[in-house]
């Protein structure tokens, strides 16, 4: 499988990018770093700068139909930047329109809210997003990992870095089932 990892140029929580990325590689799949700008992205360990990573494809120059699924890592700033970029929001929305699976962790569902794809869905996130998700028509639950199939596609969500093991196992299982 070819899996898009969408991040803003700055603000992604490093472990929420690197752990799912490595799990994807370990499972024999191809992760692809997609961002809103070419060059590199700056990851963070909470509020401190961490490593940089090379962007492989840019939204607006690639499309959802060239991927089997989408992973949205968190970080507080990352989804806030993404939800202000029309091409990034359209890229995310296209995965839902095309029925391709999506996985989002921590603050990443903010981008889903902006794409207007959570209405009628059940998901989890970092607790501070609860009201935003409810206001966007979603049902919020406090669970380690949640798989929702109330829509065109399957949506896998998790709350925080402590949930990464379950998040990675679940999204890879769901994506594999959907690609079969």
C-alpha positions, 0 to 999 in steps of 0.5 A: 500500500502507498500511504500519504502522511499529511503534515504542515511545514511546521508543527507536527508532533514528531512521534506521531509522525515517526511511529506510524511511519515506521509501522508502515515501513515495517508492514511492507508498505510505502509511506509518503510525506505530503505537505503544503510546501516543498522542501522539509517539514519541522517536527516538534517534541511538544513545544520544542523543535525536533528533527526535519523531514524531506517532503516527497509530494505537495498537495495540489500536485498530488491527489488522493487517488494515488494513495491507498490511505491517509494518516494525519499526525497530530501536534497542536500547530500542525492541524491548525496550519493545515485547516487554513490551507484550502488545498490541504483541506480538499486533499483530505476531503477527497479521501472521504469522497473516494471512500479511502481510509483515513487515520488521525491522532491527537489534534489531527481531527481539527483538519477533519472538522475543517473538511466537514467530514465528521458529521455523523461520525464517532471518533476520539481525539485529544480531549480539548477537541471534544467540543469542536468535534461535537459542534461539527456533528460528530460523536466524541468518545474517550477511547484509546482507538476508535474505528468508525465506518458510518460513512463512505470510508473507515476512519481510525482515530486515537487520543495521544502519543500513549495510544500510538501502538494501538493506533498503528496496529489498528490503522494498518489492519483497517487499511489492509482490509480496505485495500484487499 
